[in-house]
């Protein structure tokens, strides 16, 4: 059973289309919070590649906002 302490205070996703961060409702948030995912559809090839990289210790860098 989930408790209120199990919930995230802020959902965070990097949105490549906006080069910024959004919440679970696609509303822009001012800054990255952890954990932060990617707001996009991905195919199985990309997912497999990301898992392979993570297992090999090659973690992807966090996306940065363009200045």
VMD Tcl script that builds the backbone (N, CA, C; Angstrom):
set m [mol new atoms 201]
animate dup $m
set s [atomselect $m all]
$s set {name element resname resid chain x y z} {
  {N N UNK 1 A 0.847 -1.177 0.000}
  {CA C UNK 1 A 0.000 0.000 0.000}
  {C C UNK 1 A 0.891 1.238 0.000}
  {N N UNK 2 A 0.617 2.166 -0.899}
  {CA C UNK 2 A 1.375 3.408 -0.970}
  {C C UNK 2 A 0.975 4.341 0.163}
  {N N UNK 3 A 1.976 5.036 0.670}
  {CA C UNK 3 A 1.745 6.044 1.703}
  {C C UNK 3 A 2.026 7.412 1.094}
  {N N UNK 4 A 1.578 8.458 1.733}
  {CA C UNK 4 A 1.813 9.805 1.208}
  {C C UNK 4 A 3.304 10.112 1.101}
  {N N UNK 5 A 4.120 9.492 1.933}
  {CA C UNK 5 A 5.575 9.708 1.873}
  {C C UNK 5 A 6.212 9.014 0.670}
  {N N UNK 6 A 5.469 8.109 0.012}
  {CA C UNK 6 A 5.978 7.428 -1.178}
  {C C UNK 6 A 5.814 8.271 -2.446}
  {N N UNK 7 A 5.033 9.323 -2.386}
  {CA C UNK 7 A 4.750 10.154 -3.551}
  {C C UNK 7 A 5.827 11.211 -3.749}
  {N N UNK 8 A 6.109 11.530 -5.008}
  {CA C UNK 8 A 7.062 12.592 -5.312}
  {C C UNK 8 A 6.425 13.952 -5.065}
  {N N UNK 9 A 7.217 14.864 -4.531}
  {CA C UNK 9 A 6.730 16.235 -4.340}
  {C C UNK 9 A 6.560 16.923 -5.681}
  {N N UNK 10 A 7.433 16.594 -6.643}
  {CA C UNK 10 A 7.388 17.195 -7.978}
  {C C UNK 10 A 7.825 16.162 -8.999}
  {N N UNK 11 A 6.995 15.916 -10.001}
  {CA C UNK 11 A 7.406 15.065 -11.117}
  {C C UNK 11 A 8.229 15.918 -12.063}
  {N N UNK 12 A 9.261 15.329 -12.663}
  {CA C UNK 12 A 10.142 16.085 -13.548}
  {C C UNK 12 A 10.503 15.247 -14.768}
  {N N UNK 13 A 10.339 15.860 -15.939}
  {CA C UNK 13 A 10.730 15.233 -17.195}
  {C C UNK 13 A 11.419 16.274 -18.064}
  {N N UNK 14 A 12.505 15.892 -18.734}
  {CA C UNK 14 A 13.138 16.787 -19.690}
  {C C UNK 14 A 12.348 16.686 -20.989}
  {N N UNK 15 A 11.943 17.822 -21.536}
  {CA C UNK 15 A 11.193 17.856 -22.788}
  {C C UNK 15 A 12.103 18.392 -23.889}
  {N N UNK 16 A 12.613 17.500 -24.753}
  {CA C UNK 16 A 13.530 17.950 -25.802}
  {C C UNK 16 A 12.905 18.993 -26.732}
  {N N UNK 17 A 11.616 18.940 -26.948}
  {CA C UNK 17 A 10.955 19.903 -27.831}
  {C C UNK 17 A 11.023 21.314 -27.263}
  {N N UNK 18 A 11.034 21.424 -25.947}
  {CA C UNK 18 A 11.087 22.736 -25.288}
  {C C UNK 18 A 12.484 23.067 -24.772}
  {N N UNK 19 A 13.370 22.066 -24.773}
  {CA C UNK 19 A 14.683 22.211 -24.149}
  {C C UNK 19 A 14.520 22.697 -22.716}
  {N N UNK 20 A 13.520 22.140 -22.035}
  {CA C UNK 20 A 13.239 22.510 -20.655}
  {C C UNK 20 A 12.582 21.363 -19.917}
  {N N UNK 21 A 12.144 21.620 -18.713}
  {CA C UNK 21 A 11.576 20.597 -17.851}
  {C C UNK 21 A 10.075 20.802 -17.689}
  {N N UNK 22 A 9.348 19.699 -17.636}
  {CA C UNK 22 A 7.898 19.730 -17.478}
  {C C UNK 22 A 7.488 18.721 -16.409}
  {N N UNK 23 A 6.241 18.873 -15.928}
  {CA C UNK 23 A 5.707 17.908 -14.966}
  {C C UNK 23 A 4.924 16.822 -15.701}
  {N N UNK 24 A 4.239 15.986 -14.963}
  {CA C UNK 24 A 3.502 14.875 -15.566}
  {C C UNK 24 A 2.321 15.338 -16.414}
  {N N UNK 25 A 1.939 16.604 -16.274}
  {CA C UNK 25 A 0.842 17.164 -17.064}
  {C C UNK 25 A 1.345 18.029 -18.216}
  {N N UNK 26 A 2.646 17.947 -18.512}
  {CA C UNK 26 A 3.274 18.706 -19.601}
  {C C UNK 26 A 3.298 20.203 -19.326}
  {N N UNK 27 A 3.261 20.585 -18.036}
  {CA C UNK 27 A 3.363 21.996 -17.668}
  {C C UNK 27 A 4.823 22.297 -17.341}
  {N N UNK 28 A 5.320 23.421 -17.859}
  {CA C UNK 28 A 6.715 23.803 -17.650}
  {C C UNK 28 A 6.969 24.021 -16.160}
  {N N UNK 29 A 8.092 23.481 -15.686}
  {CA C UNK 29 A 8.533 23.728 -14.310}
  {C C UNK 29 A 9.853 24.504 -14.379}
  {N N UNK 30 A 10.155 25.310 -13.367}
  {CA C UNK 30 A 11.295 26.222 -13.460}
  {C C UNK 30 A 12.670 25.560 -13.465}
  {N N UNK 31 A 12.778 24.390 -12.855}
  {CA C UNK 31 A 14.096 23.759 -12.790}
  {C C UNK 31 A 13.972 22.253 -12.639}
  {N N UNK 32 A 15.076 21.582 -12.894}
  {CA C UNK 32 A 15.144 20.127 -12.783}
  {C C UNK 32 A 15.022 19.715 -11.324}
  {N N UNK 33 A 14.261 18.666 -11.070}
  {CA C UNK 33 A 14.206 18.040 -9.749}
  {C C UNK 33 A 14.515 16.564 -9.943}
  {N N UNK 34 A 14.926 15.901 -8.911}
  {CA C UNK 34 A 15.259 14.480 -8.999}
  {C C UNK 34 A 14.154 13.645 -8.385}
  {N N UNK 35 A 13.848 12.501 -8.935}
  {CA C UNK 35 A 14.387 11.962 -10.180}
  {C C UNK 35 A 13.782 12.682 -11.378}
  {N N UNK 36 A 14.506 12.662 -12.498}
  {CA C UNK 36 A 14.045 13.344 -13.699}
  {C C UNK 36 A 14.176 12.413 -14.891}
  {N N UNK 37 A 13.092 12.231 -15.623}
  {CA C UNK 37 A 13.098 11.368 -16.798}
  {C C UNK 37 A 13.044 12.191 -18.073}
  {N N UNK 38 A 12.672 11.545 -19.166}
  {CA C UNK 38 A 12.557 12.216 -20.457}
  {C C UNK 38 A 11.098 12.179 -20.892}
  {N N UNK 39 A 10.566 13.332 -21.278}
  {CA C UNK 39 A 9.180 13.443 -21.715}
  {C C UNK 39 A 9.149 13.206 -23.216}
  {N N UNK 40 A 9.083 11.946 -23.593}
  {CA C UNK 40 A 9.074 11.604 -25.016}
  {C C UNK 40 A 8.727 10.133 -25.170}
  {N N UNK 41 A 8.334 9.772 -26.366}
  {CA C UNK 41 A 8.137 8.366 -26.680}
  {C C UNK 41 A 9.476 7.799 -27.124}
  {N N UNK 42 A 9.758 6.590 -26.726}
  {CA C UNK 42 A 11.000 5.943 -27.134}
  {C C UNK 42 A 10.667 4.567 -27.686}
  {N N UNK 43 A 11.481 4.096 -28.613}
  {CA C UNK 43 A 11.252 2.757 -29.138}
  {C C UNK 43 A 12.133 1.764 -28.378}
  {N N UNK 44 A 11.944 0.491 -28.658}
  {CA C UNK 44 A 12.674 -0.539 -27.926}
  {C C UNK 44 A 14.168 -0.515 -28.218}
  {N N UNK 45 A 14.570 -0.075 -29.401}
  {CA C UNK 45 A 15.994 -0.001 -29.727}
  {C C UNK 45 A 16.671 1.033 -28.827}
  {N N UNK 46 A 16.055 2.202 -28.683}
  {CA C UNK 46 A 16.605 3.230 -27.805}
  {C C UNK 46 A 16.633 2.741 -26.361}
  {N N UNK 47 A 15.551 2.131 -25.918}
  {CA C UNK 47 A 15.478 1.624 -24.550}
  {C C UNK 47 A 16.577 0.585 -24.305}
  {N N UNK 48 A 16.761 -0.340 -25.243}
  {CA C UNK 48 A 17.800 -1.362 -25.111}
  {C C UNK 48 A 19.181 -0.716 -25.039}
  {N N UNK 49 A 19.414 0.278 -25.861}
  {CA C UNK 49 A 20.690 0.977 -25.862}
  {C C UNK 49 A 20.948 1.661 -24.522}
  {N N UNK 50 A 19.926 2.304 -23.972}
  {CA C UNK 50 A 20.073 2.983 -22.683}
  {C C UNK 50 A 20.341 1.983 -21.556}
  {N N UNK 51 A 19.673 0.846 -21.578}
  {CA C UNK 51 A 19.906 -0.184 -20.565}
  {C C UNK 51 A 21.315 -0.746 -20.702}
  {N N UNK 52 A 21.732 -1.033 -21.935}
  {CA C UNK 52 A 23.087 -1.545 -22.168}
  {C C UNK 52 A 24.141 -0.567 -21.654}
  {N N UNK 53 A 23.952 0.729 -21.950}
  {CA C UNK 53 A 24.904 1.740 -21.489}
  {C C UNK 53 A 24.947 1.798 -19.963}
  {N N UNK 54 A 23.783 1.751 -19.335}
  {CA C UNK 54 A 23.731 1.818 -17.878}
  {C C UNK 54 A 24.407 0.598 -17.251}
  {N N UNK 55 A 24.169 -0.583 -17.806}
  {CA C UNK 55 A 24.781 -1.798 -17.260}
  {C C UNK 55 A 26.296 -1.813 -17.468}
  {N N UNK 56 A 26.752 -1.153 -18.528}
  {CA C UNK 56 A 28.190 -1.091 -18.804}
  {C C UNK 56 A 28.855 0.051 -18.043}
  {N N UNK 57 A 28.072 0.806 -17.268}
  {CA C UNK 57 A 28.631 1.897 -16.479}
  {C C UNK 57 A 28.782 3.187 -17.266}
  {N N UNK 58 A 28.191 3.268 -18.443}
  {CA C UNK 58 A 28.259 4.488 -19.253}
  {C C UNK 58 A 26.942 5.242 -19.079}
  {N N UNK 59 A 26.827 5.949 -17.978}
  {CA C UNK 59 A 25.582 6.669 -17.700}
  {C C UNK 59 A 25.462 7.892 -18.592}
  {N N UNK 60 A 24.289 8.121 -19.085}
  {CA C UNK 60 A 24.041 9.268 -19.944}
  {C C UNK 60 A 24.125 10.559 -19.123}
  {N N UNK 61 A 24.715 11.602 -19.692}
  {CA C UNK 61 A 24.764 12.879 -18.954}
  {C C UNK 61 A 23.378 13.488 -18.862}
  {N N UNK 62 A 23.159 14.249 -17.824}
  {CA C UNK 62 A 21.876 14.935 -17.658}
  {C C UNK 62 A 21.739 15.972 -18.759}
  {N N UNK 63 A 20.562 16.081 -19.348}
  {CA C UNK 63 A 20.368 17.103 -20.381}
  {C C UNK 63 A 20.533 18.494 -19.784}
  {N N UNK 64 A 21.081 19.413 -20.550}
  {CA C UNK 64 A 21.245 20.770 -20.059}
  {C C UNK 64 A 20.395 21.719 -20.874}
  {N N UNK 65 A 19.965 22.778 -20.237}
  {CA C UNK 65 A 19.169 23.781 -20.942}
  {C C UNK 65 A 20.085 24.600 -21.832}
  {N N UNK 66 A 19.602 24.937 -23.023}
  {CA C UNK 66 A 20.373 25.787 -23.919}
  {C C UNK 66 A 20.300 27.222 -23.409}
  {N N UNK 67 A 21.435 27.892 -23.444}
  {CA C UNK 67 A 21.474 29.283 -22.949}
  {C C UNK 67 A 20.924 30.247 -23.973}
}
mol reanalyze $m
mol bondsrecalc $m
mol representation Tube
mol addrep $m
